[in-house]
Amino acid sequence: MSALHKPIADALREELNAYDDITAALLARRGVTSAQEADTFLNPSYDAHTYDPMLMLNMPEASQRLSRAIDENEYIAVWSDYDADGIPGGVILHDFLKKVGAHFTNYIPHRHLEGYGVNTSGVKKLSDEGVSLLITVDSGITDVEAIALAKELGMDVIVTDHHEPGDVLPDAFVIVDPKQSGETYPFRELCGAGLAWKLVVATLAHGFAGRENIPEGWEKWLLDMVGFATIADMVSLTGENRVLARYGLTVLHKSPRKGIGALCGVARVRQQTLCEDDIAFSLAPRINAASRMGTGMDAFELLATDDDVQAQELAKKLEAANRSRRSASGAITRAVRAKLGGGESYTPPEVIVVGDCDWSPALLGLVASSVAKEYERPVFLWGKEADGTLKGSCRSEGITPVLSIMDATIDTFVRFGGHAMAGAFTVRSDAIVSLSDKILRAYRLCMTEPISALCEAQRADGRLTAQDVTQTLLEDLAPFSPFGEGNPKPAWLFHETAVKAIKKFGKNNEHMKLTLSRNGTPLEAVAFFVAGELRSQLEKLTPPSNITFLAHVEMDTFLYRNTPRLRIISIG
């Protein structure tokens, strides 16, 4: 069972003497070293803790070019990715350009027919329609060929992207990407939608036709999409992202956006109390399901529409797509397990590399995340598109930098990209047979220690009893939210806690729920998508009995409930 974290140093405890022991310890574990940093973390300020977008490399040129295009009534195209970062980013520019009366269109490539990023066929189509300025959102930094074509066809291209650049940058009019060489902006981890919003804010500093239509502070209403994407894209919720996510949730609670209300309705969550878990586990999967099971434009139109009827229709369409996505992903996950085999003494390989020509590449990111969590290994999965292209997704188990592994896998990928913890790739057809061996060799080059040596049991932030899990406790922890990458939920150790009942639930009994005793009032402890060792341990429980376990404390808002519960991490 997990051990407790070590107490913080006496000097730091004295520095944080304005806070109780738990608050001070949680601050210390988040890298806070002074009372001033503690105040900044617990009380993020829009005015004090966000940065002037003009500090970003090339942002002055990008915003000036966009303002000129608006002023001269050029035809502008916004090309955004088809996920829950690119789509909100596209909506941000849509709302801004619509507000100022610009001549523009939004373009989202079809995931199955066009694939990720800026492509030549889409560029040709937009050129034929008369587009003279192309703005990318959450894509473009590695699309050298397509952007070269755009330039050849007479378009200026503003690339806004937050992914790692390749060895060769596209020949765009200007590139805004905090990851590029020479960047001095104070925060480098903005998501794609965050960069799109920064472009809007920077453009508002210029004078152009229609600028008078934007009231002072109007851009803050766009933070609903920034906060949504920042949480959905799982970028680090530290620094400026923490401010944008916190304020984004505040705006989401009262956003008049028709699509948000309709989406909350089908997901059965309350808009007025939306939290990061609601976005990550309920709303974002439905936005992503649009492109995985159909077209990303459905999700874009849902978030951009100001028509109640259209919003309701599109929300229902995305709900159906999400149900189909869950069913198809579950089937692939079961197929992966079957290919791996296993048993009581089974030890998974250092890196899991599995594929099948019948698997849809659009679903493999979800499956890879699930398999990485279940087997605690980095996972690379591949499938075949309708055009015969072999594509895949990879996910880290939380330690291995999968992007570095792909970079070290020689003569295998046609293209690849992503983040340290997640990525996507296209495999050369003649390299698929040796893919597993090459990835394993690259893994061993990149990792100086085996996973077993790097994986340490998660430590608990403190001890709690079932009686401690109250609304008051959640209120005390609320200043640390939103939780996510870089700001994990606190983990609590519950010792010898009485279990009254255990139940499986979900369409395929993939979830489990314990009912715990708490002064006569039951307390629920849930584990979603339980697999591997945790499932085996839970299935061995025979209530009434006592268990010791590690869990997060959270608010259950499903079906409009508003009660504290536990989310089980591990038991021992």
C-alpha positions in Angstrom: 0.0 0.0 0.0 1.1 3.5 -0.7 3.1 5.4 1.9 2.5 8.9 3.0 4.5 11.8 1.6 7.3 13.0 3.8 6.5 16.0 6.0 7.6 19.3 4.4 10.7 21.0 5.7 10.4 23.1 8.8 11.6 26.3 7.0 9.0 25.9 4.3 6.3 25.2 6.9 7.2 28.4 8.6 7.0 30.3 5.3 3.5 28.9 4.8 2.4 29.4 8.3 -0.8 31.2 7.2 -2.2 27.9 6.0 -3.3 24.7 7.8 -1.0 21.6 7.7 -2.9 19.9 4.8 -3.0 23.1 2.6 0.7 23.8 3.3 1.7 20.2 2.4 -0.3 20.3 -0.8 1.2 23.6 -1.8 4.7 22.3 -1.2 4.1 19.2 -3.4 3.1 21.6 -6.2 6.4 23.3 -6.1 5.3 26.3 -4.0 8.3 27.7 -2.1 7.0 31.0 -0.7 3.9 32.7 0.7 3.7 34.9 -2.5 3.7 31.8 -4.7 1.1 30.2 -2.5 -1.2 33.2 -2.9 -0.7 33.2 -6.7 -1.5 29.5 -6.8 -4.6 29.6 -4.6 -5.9 33.0 -6.0 -5.1 33.1 -9.7 -5.8 36.5 -11.2 -6.8 37.2 -14.8 -5.2 40.7 -14.7 -2.1 39.8 -12.7 -1.3 36.3 -13.9 -1.9 36.3 -17.7 0.6 37.7 -20.1 0.5 40.2 -23.0 0.2 38.1 -26.2 2.4 40.6 -27.9 5.3 39.1 -25.9 5.0 35.9 -28.0 7.3 35.4 -30.9 5.7 36.6 -34.2 2.4 37.5 -32.5 2.7 41.3 -33.5 3.1 40.3 -37.1 0.3 37.7 -37.0 -2.2 40.1 -35.4 -1.3 42.9 -37.7 -1.8 40.7 -40.7 -5.2 39.5 -39.4 -6.3 43.0 -38.7 -5.3 44.1 -42.2 -7.3 41.1 -43.7 -10.4 42.2 -41.8 -9.9 45.8 -42.7 -9.6 45.0 -46.4 -12.4 42.4 -46.5 -10.1 39.6 -47.6 -11.5 36.1 -47.6 -10.1 34.4 -44.5 -10.1 30.7 -43.8 -9.7 29.2 -40.3 -8.3 25.7 -40.5 -8.6 23.9 -37.2 -8.0 20.3 -36.0 -11.0 18.0 -35.4 -10.5 17.4 -31.7 -11.6 19.0 -28.4 -8.8 21.6 -28.7 -8.9 22.5 -32.4 -12.7 22.7 -32.6 -13.1 25.2 -29.6 -10.1 27.1 -31.1 -11.9 27.3 -34.4 -15.0 28.5 -32.6 -13.1 31.3 -30.9 -11.9 32.7 -34.2 -15.4 32.1 -35.7 -17.0 34.2 -33.0 -14.5 37.0 -33.2 -14.6 37.2 -37.0 -18.4 37.1 -37.0 -18.6 39.8 -34.4 -16.4 42.2 -36.5 -18.2 41.4 -39.8 -15.3 39.7 -41.5 -15.5 37.7 -44.7 -14.4 34.2 -43.5 -15.0 30.5 -43.4 -14.1 27.7 -41.0 -12.5 24.5 -42.3 -12.1 21.3 -40.4 -10.5 18.4 -42.3 -12.4 15.1 -42.4 -10.6 12.7 -40.1 -11.1 9.6 -42.2 -10.8 11.1 -45.7 -8.2 13.8 -45.2 -6.4 12.9 -41.9 -4.7 15.2 -39.4 -3.3 18.6 -40.3 -3.2 20.9 -43.3 -3.5 18.9 -46.5 -3.0 19.9 -50.2 -6.5 19.0 -51.4 -8.1 21.3 -48.8 -5.6 24.1 -49.6 -6.5 23.8 -53.3 -10.3 23.9 -52.5 -9.9 27.0 -50.3 -7.7 28.7 -53.0 -10.3 28.0 -55.6 -12.9 29.7 -53.4 -10.7 32.8 -53.2 -9.1 32.6 -49.8 -6.1 34.9 -49.4 -5.4 34.4 -45.7 -5.3 30.9 -44.0 -5.0 30.7 -40.2 -4.3 27.3 -38.7 -5.4 26.3 -35.2 -3.9 23.4 -33.3 -2.1 22.2 -36.5 0.2 23.3 -39.2 3.7 23.3 -37.6 4.7 20.1 -39.5 2.7 20.6 -42.7 5.5 21.8 -44.8 4.2 20.6 -48.2 0.6 21.9 -47.9 1.7 25.3 -46.6 4.2 25.6 -49.4 1.4 25.0 -51.8 -0.7 27.6 -50.1 2.0 30.1 -50.6 2.4 29.1 -54.2 -1.3 29.6 -54.8 -1.1 33.2 -53.4 -2.2 32.6 -49.8 -0.6 34.0 -46.7 -0.6 31.5 -43.9 -0.5 32.2 -40.2 0.3 29.1 -38.3 -0.8 28.9 -34.7 0.1 25.6 -33.2 1.4 24.3 -29.8 2.9 21.0 -31.0 6.6 20.4 -31.3 8.1 21.7 -34.6 10.0 19.3 -36.9 13.5 19.9 -38.3 12.0 22.0 -41.1 9.5 24.7 -40.4 6.7 25.5 -42.9 7.3 28.5 -45.2 4.4 30.4 -43.7 3.8 34.1 -43.6 4.3 33.9 -39.9 4.5 31.1 -37.2 3.1 31.4 -33.7 4.1 28.3 -31.7 5.6 28.6 -28.2 7.6 25.5 -28.8 9.7 27.0 -31.7 13.3 28.1 -31.3 13.7 31.6 -30.1 10.5 31.9 -28.1 10.8 34.1 -25.0 7.1 34.1 -23.9 6.9 33.4 -20.2 4.6 30.4 -20.5 5.1 27.8 -23.3 2.3 25.2 -22.6 -0.8 26.9 -24.0 -3.2 24.6 -25.9 -4.2 25.3 -29.5 -7.4 27.1 -28.5 -5.4 29.2 -26.0 -3.2 30.4 -28.8 -6.2 31.2 -31.0 -7.6 33.3 -28.1 -4.2 35.0 -27.7 -4.3 35.9 -31.4 -7.8 37.5 -30.9 -6.6 39.5 -27.9 -3.6 40.7 -29.8 -5.6 41.6 -32.9 -8.0 43.7 -30.8 -5.0 46.0 -30.0 -5.1 47.1 -33.7 -7.6 49.4 -35.4 -9.7 47.9 -38.2 -13.1 48.0 -39.7 -15.6 46.4 -37.3 -13.4 47.0 -34.2 -16.1 49.2 -32.8 -18.4 46.1 -32.6 -16.3 44.7 -29.8 -17.1 46.0 -26.4 -14.4 46.4 -23.7 -13.8 43.0 -22.1 -15.9 41.0 -24.7 -13.0 38.6 -25.3 -13.4 37.2 -21.8 -16.6 35.5 -23.0 -14.4 33.4 -25.3 -12.7 31.9 -22.2 -15.4 29.3 -22.1 -13.8 27.7 -25.2 -10.3 28.3 -23.9 -11.0 26.7 -20.6 -12.8 23.8 -22.2 -9.9 23.1 -24.5 -7.2 23.6 -21.9 -8.8 20.9 -19.8 -9.8 18.6 -22.6 -6.4 18.6 -24.3 -4.7 17.6 -21.0 -2.0 20.3 -21.2 -0.3 21.2 -17.9 -2.8 23.0 -15.6 0.0 25.2 -14.2 1.0 28.8 -14.8 -1.1 30.7 -17.2 -3.1 27.6 -18.1 -4.3 27.4 -14.5 -5.6 30.9 -14.8 -7.3 30.3 -18.2 -8.9 27.0 -17.0 -10.1 28.5 -13.7 -11.7 31.6 -15.4 -12.9 29.4 -18.3 -14.9 27.3 -15.9 -16.4 30.4 -14.4 -17.5 31.6 -17.9 -18.8 28.1 -18.8 -21.1 28.2 -15.7 -23.0 31.2 -17.2 -22.1 30.9 -20.9 -25.1 31.7 -23.1 -23.6 29.4 -25.8 -26.5 27.2 -27.0 -24.3 24.2 -27.7 -22.9 24.0 -24.2 -26.3 24.0 -22.7 -27.5 21.3 -25.1 -24.3 19.2 -24.6 -24.7 19.3 -20.8 -28.3 18.2 -21.3 -27.4 15.0 -23.2 -24.5 14.3 -20.8 -26.8 14.8 -17.8 -24.5 17.3 -16.0 -25.4 20.7 -14.6 -23.9 23.6 -16.5 -23.9 25.9 -13.5 -21.6 23.5 -11.6 -19.4 22.2 -14.4 -16.0 21.0 -13.2 -12.9 19.6 -14.9 -14.1 16.0 -14.6 -17.4 16.9 -16.4 -15.4 18.3 -19.3 -12.7 15.5 -19.4 -15.0 12.5 -19.0 -18.4 13.7 -20.3 -18.3 16.7 -22.6 -15.0 16.4 -24.4 -15.5 12.7 -25.4 -18.7 13.7 -27.1 -17.0 16.5 -29.0 -14.2 14.1 -30.1 -16.8 11.4 -31.1 -18.0 13.7 -33.9 -14.8 13.2 -36.0 -14.1 9.7 -34.8 -17.6 8.4 -36.0 -18.4 11.0 -38.6 -17.3 14.6 -39.2 -15.8 17.2 -36.8 -18.0 19.9 -38.4 -20.9 18.6 -36.3 -19.1 19.4 -33.1 -18.0 22.8 -34.5 -21.5 23.7 -35.5 -22.8 22.7 -32.1 -20.5 25.0 -30.3 -20.8 27.9 -32.8 -24.6 27.9 -33.4 -26.9 30.5 -31.8 -30.0 28.4 -32.7 -31.7 26.4 -30.0 -33.2 23.8 -32.3 -30.0 23.1 -34.2 -28.1 22.9 -30.9 -30.4 20.2 -29.5 -30.3 18.2 -32.8 -26.5 18.3 -33.0 -26.1 17.4 -29.3 -28.3 14.4 -29.8 -26.3 13.4 -32.8 -23.0 13.7 -30.9 -24.6 11.6 -28.1 -25.4 8.8 -30.6 -21.9 9.1 -32.0 -20.4 8.8 -28.6 -22.4 5.6 -27.8 -21.1 4.1 -31.0 -17.6 5.2 -30.2 -17.7 3.5 -26.8 -19.0 0.3 -28.3 -16.4 0.2 -31.0 -13.5 1.2 -28.7 -14.6 -1.6 -26.2 -14.4 -4.2 -29.0 -10.8 -3.1 -29.9 -9.7 -3.1 -26.3 -10.9 -6.6 -25.9 -9.1 -7.6 -29.1 -5.9 -6.1 -27.8 -6.2 -8.1 -24.6 -6.8 -11.2 -26.6 -3.6 -10.6 -28.7 -1.6 -10.0 -25.6 -2.8 -13.1 -23.9 -1.8 -13.3 -20.3 -2.6 -15.1 -17.1 -2.0 -14.8 -13.4 1.8 -14.7 -13.8 1.7 -12.7 -17.1 4.3 -9.9 -17.4 3.5 -7.5 -20.2 6.4 -6.5 -22.6 8.4 -3.4 -21.9 6.4 -1.6 -24.7 3.1 -2.9 -26.1 2.9 -2.7 -29.9 -0.2 -4.3 -31.4 -2.2 -3.7 -34.6 -4.8 -5.0 -36.9 -6.0 -3.9 -40.3 -9.6 -4.1 -39.2 -9.1 -1.5 -36.5 -10.1 2.1 -37.1 -7.2 4.5 -36.4 -9.6 7.1 -35.2 -10.4 5.0 -32.1 -6.9 3.9 -31.2 -5.9 6.9 -29.0 -8.8 6.1 -26.6 -7.9 2.4 -26.6 -4.2 3.1 -26.2 -4.9 5.2 -23.1 -7.0 2.5 -21.6 -4.4 -0.3 -22.3 -1.5 1.9 -21.0 -3.4 2.4 -17.8 -4.3 -1.3 -17.4 -0.9 -2.8 -18.2 1.2 0.2 -16.9 3.3 0.2 -20.1 3.7 2.6 -23.1 1.4 1.5 -25.9 1.5 1.8 -29.7 -1.5 0.6 -31.6 -2.1 0.7 -35.4 -4.9 0.1 -37.8 -5.8 0.8 -41.4 -7.7 3.7 -43.0 -10.2 3.2 -45.8 -7.5 4.3 -48.3 -5.1 1.6 -47.0 -2.9 3.9 -45.0 -1.5 2.4 -41.8 -2.0 4.8 -38.9 -1.8 4.6 -35.2 -1.8 6.2 -31.8 0.6 5.9 -28.8 0.2 6.7 -25.2 2.6 6.8 -22.3 2.0 5.0 -19.1 3.0 8.3 -17.4 6.7 7.9 -17.6 7.9 7.1 -21.0 8.3 10.0 -23.5 6.6 8.4 -26.5 7.5 11.3 -28.8 11.2 10.6 -28.1 10.7 6.9 -28.9 9.2 7.7 -32.3 11.9 10.2 -33.0 14.5 7.4 -32.3 12.6 4.8 -34.4 14.6 5.0 -37.7 13.1 4.4 -41.2 9.6 3.4 -39.9 7.2 6.4 -39.9 6.0 8.4 -42.8 5.0 11.1 -40.3 4.5 11.4 -36.5 3.8 14.0 -33.9 2.2 14.8 -30.6 3.4 15.4 -27.0 5.7 13.5 -24.6 2.8 11.5 -23.3 0.7 11.0 -26.4 1.1 10.9 -30.2 0.0 9.7 -33.5 1.9 8.2 -36.4 1.6 6.9 -40.0 3.6 3.7 -40.7 5.4 2.8 -43.9 3.7 -0.4 -45.3 7.1 -2.1 -45.6 8.0 -1.3 -42.0 4.9 -2.8 -40.2 6.4 -6.2 -39.8 9.4 -4.9 -37.8 7.5 -2.1 -36.0 7.5 -3.8 -32.6 11.2 -4.6 -32.7 12.2 -1.1 -33.8 10.1 0.6 -31.2 11.5 -1.7 -28.5 15.0 -0.9 -29.5 14.2 2.8 -29.5 12.6 2.5 -26.1 15.8 0.9 -24.7 17.8 3.8 -26.2 15.6 6.4 -24.7 15.1 4.9 -21.2 18.1 4.6 -19.0 16.2 2.6 -16.4 13.5 -0.1 -16.8 9.9 0.8 -16.0 10.0 -1.4 -12.9 12.7 0.8 -11.5 11.0 4.1 -12.4 7.5 3.2 -11.2 7.1 4.1 -7.6 3.8 3.5 -5.8 1.7 6.7 -5.6 2.1 8.3 -2.2 -0.8 9.5 -0.1 -1.2 13.2 0.7 -2.7 12.2 4.1 -5.0 9.9 6.1 -8.8 10.3 6.1 -11.7 8.3 7.4 -15.1 7.9 5.7 -16.5 10.4 8.3 -14.0 13.0 7.0 -15.5 13.0 3.5 -17.9 15.9 3.6 -19.0 18.9 1.7 -16.7 21.0 4.0 -13.7 18.9 2.9 -14.4 19.5 -0.7 -14.8 23.2 -0.1 -11.4 23.2 1.6 -9.8 21.5 -1.4 -11.6 23.7 -4.0 -8.9 26.4 -4.2 -6.5 23.8 -5.6 -8.8 23.1 -8.5 -9.0 22.6 -11.4 -7.0 19.4 -11.2 -5.2 17.8 -14.1 -1.7 17.5 -15.7 0.8 19.2 -13.4 -1.8 19.6 -10.6 -3.0 16.1 -9.7 -5.9 15.5 -7.4 -4.8 14.8 -3.8 -4.7 11.1 -3.0 -5.9 10.0 0.5 -5.3 6.8 2.5 -8.3 5.2 4.0 -7.3 2.5 6.6 -9.5 -0.5 7.5 -12.7 1.1 6.2 -16.0 -0.9 6.5 -17.5 -2.1 3.1 -21.2 -2.8 3.3 -21.7 -3.7 -0.4 -20.0 -4.0 -3.8 -21.7 -3.7 -7.2 -20.7 -3.8 -10.8 -22.3 -1.3 -13.2 -22.1 0.0 -16.7 -23.2 -1.6 -20.0 -20.5 -4.3 -19.7 -20.1 -4.2 -16.0 -16.8 -2.3 -16.6 -17.2 -0.1 -13.5 -17.4 -1.0 -9.8 -18.9 0.7 -6.8 -18.4 0.1 -3.1 -20.8 1.3 -0.4 -18.9 2.3 2.7 -20.2 2.8 6.2 -20.2 6.4 7.5 -22.0 7.1 10.7 -25.2 5.5 9.3 -25.0 7.5 6.0 -23.6 5.5 3.1 -20.6 6.8 1.2 -19.9 5.6 -2.4 -16.4 4.7 -3.6 -16.2 4.1 -7.4 -13.7 2.8 -9.8 -14.3 3.4 -13.5 -13.2 1.0 -16.3 -11.7 -1.3 -13.8 -9.1 -3.8 -15.2 -6.0 -5.6 -14.3 -4.9 -6.1 -10.7 -7.4 -3.6 -9.2 -10.3 -5.4 -10.7 -9.0 -8.7 -9.5 -8.6 -7.3 -5.9 -12.1 -5.8 -5.9 -13.7 -8.9 -7.2 -12.2 -10.9 -4.2 -14.0 -8.6 -1.7 -16.8 -10.3 0.2 -18.8 -7.6 2.2 -19.2 -7.0 5.0 -15.5 -6.6 5.3 -12.8 -3.9 6.0 -10.3 -2.7 3.4 -7.4 -0.2 3.2 -7.3 1.8 0.0 -6.1 5.0 -1.8 -8.7 7.3 -3.3 -9.5 10.8 -4.5 -12.3 12.8 -2.9 -14.6 14.4 -5.5 -18.1 15.7 -6.1 -20.5 13.3 -7.9 -22.5 15.5 -10.3 -23.9 12.7 -12.5 -27.6 12.9 -13.1 -27.5 16.3 -11.3 -26.4 14.8 -8.0 -24.3 17.0 -5.8 -22.8 14.7 -3.2 -19.2 13.8 -2.1 -17.8 10.5 -3.1 -14.5 8.6 -3.5 -12.7 7.5 -6.7 -10.6 4.5 -5.9 -6.9 4.5 -7.1 -5.7 1.2 -5.5 -6.4 -1.1 -2.6 -4.1 -3.2 -0.4 
